Amino acid sequence: MQENMLKYLLPIDGHVEQELHDDGDVQAMYDLHECQGTSFINLQIYAVDSRCLSTHASRQSGDPPPLDKYILHAFFNSLHNDSVRLTVRCNVDVCPWRLHVSIIREGLEFAIKSLNNIHSCGCDIMSDGHPRTSKKWLANVVKGKLVDKPTYRVSEMMRDIRWDYGISIPYHQAWWGKEVAVSSLYGDFRTSYHMLHWYSERELQSNPGSVLSLEVDPETQHFKCFFICFQSSAYGFEVGCQPMLFLDGTHIKQHRVHGVILAASALNSNNELFTAAYSIAYSETYDNWVWFLQNLKKALLSDRRIAFLSDRGKGLKEAIPDIFPNDHHGYCF
């Protein structure tokens, strides 16, 4: 009798093999991976003989993903995939590795009918760093986590892939995978700037009285500044906050987008920070603060005197008296 044709690696220890003899073993395999929160099953194929395994157990356990999903997660391409057969080959075109599986006599059992278990490409699913972990595959793996947790870090991504799939990937590869996922979910950040005009028009339609102002370079048409003050924010400042505004700027911490956020915040009746208006600008300069304060003056609903507090950042000390000459300006240390 030949060695059992199917084994799988334990998800909690990628070096321990477990044999599959019958339906009970298949059910235990599904249950174990479900408990570990991973849908990837690392099947190890050793030989082809007359024995087969039933799919009955897997169909009773909440209809988990079909066999082809687990095999395809092992970085293979599907040639045929329907209700009665599955044929897969290696991702590398010149590699002869090929597997064909089909249902037996229209029943609940499947069997491996043919297998060429030789990889000429040097690909080895047991390796710690798999060569077929492409950016696209990594992006598909982390998309769901990025939706649930937008602050999902590359280091966390590397840790999770190591835990779920037993694969170690370098930082730069994980970083690019995350970039592809973010681009797929939210679009290219460059093209998103073209939607600012559309966003401004829609915002003014749905929130009449808001002040939105977009400024671009007249020669290059590149983005310069974007000011936002919603009508509800201006009204909230007028009726629910003390006549005091804190002005400050902070750098945007994004590797591909450079600039600063300029903001005017107040204190509400609960002594909590209330953002009245904010702006995205390329840098914190006198001209940008003047432009910000001019738009802020348009957005305010009354002429009541305001006390401004700032850290005397770049341009602020000179810009406030130029735009609000009759208001107070205090400094924080």
C-alpha positions, 0 to 999 in steps of 0.5 A, a space after each residue: 500500500 502506498 503512502 497516504 496521498 494527502 496530508 496537511 500542515 497544522 495552521 498552528 505549527 507549519 512544520 507538523 504534518 497530519 494525515 487524511 485517512 477518512 471523512 472524520 479526518 477531513 472534518 477535523 481539518 476543517 474544524 481546526 482551520 476554522 478555529 484558527 480563523 484561516 481559510 487556507 489549508 496547506 495540502 501536501 500531495 505525495 502519491 496517487 492510488 485507488 483511495 479517495 476521500 468523501 466531500 460529505 463531511 465538508 458539506 455538513 460543516 456550514 458549507 466551507 469554501 470548496 476544494 478549489 479555493 484551498 488549492 488555488 490559495 497554494 498559488 496555482 492556476 485553475 484550468 477547469 473548475 466545475 461541479 464534477 472536476 478540477 484541473 490546476 497547474 503551476 503558475 509558471 507556464 513552463 513548469 509541468 506540475 499539474 493535478 486533475 481531480 474529479 467526482 466519482 460516479 456522480 457521488 459525494 466522493 472525489 479522487 485525484 485521477 492524475 498528478 505530475 508532482 514535479 516542479 521545474 520552476 523551483 517553486 516549493 510550497 513548503 518554503 518559508 518565503 514563497 516565490 509566488 506571493 505576488 503583490 496581487 495575492 497579498 492585496 487580496 489577502 489583506 483587503 478585508 482587514 483594511 476595510 475593518 481596520 484602515 490603520 492596518 500596519 505593514 508589520 501587522 500584515 507580515 505577522 498575520 500572513 506568517 501566522 495564517 499561511 506560514 509564509 515569511 515575506 520581506 517588508 517591501 513586498 508587504 508594503 507594495 501588497 498593501 499599496 495595491 490593496 488600498 488602490 483597489 479599495 479606494 482608487 489612486 490617490 492622484 486621480 482622487 484630486 480630480 474629484 474635488 470639484 465634484 465633491 465641492 459641488 455635491 457638498 454645497 447642494 446637500 449642505 447649503 451655506 457651507 463654505 468650500 474653496 479649492 485653489 490650484 496653481 494657475 500654470 500647472 493646475 496642481 493642487 494648492 489648498 482646499 478649505 472646508 467649513 460646513 454650515 452645521 460647524 459654523 452654526 455649532 460654533 456660533 450657538 454652542 461654543 465660546 468666542 475663542 478659536 485655536 489655530 494650528 497646523 499639523 503635517 500630513 503623515 502619509 508617504 506619498 502625500 505631502 502637506 499640512 492640515 490647518 485647523 480652527 477649533 473651539 471649545 463647546 459647552 462640555 469643554 470638548 474640542 469642536 472643529 469649526 473649519 479646516 484646510 489642506 495646504 501644501 505648507 504652513 506659510 503666511 500666504 496660506 494662513 491669510 487664505 485660510 483666515 479669509 475663508 474662515 471670515 466668510 464662513 462665520 455667521 456673525 461679527 462677534 469678536 473672537 479671541 484667537 490662540 496660537 503657537 505663533 507658527 509660521 505666518 500666523 503672528 502676522 496673518 491674524 491682525 491682517 484679517 481680524 484687526 479688531 480681535 484679540 490674539 493670544 499665544 500658548 507656550 
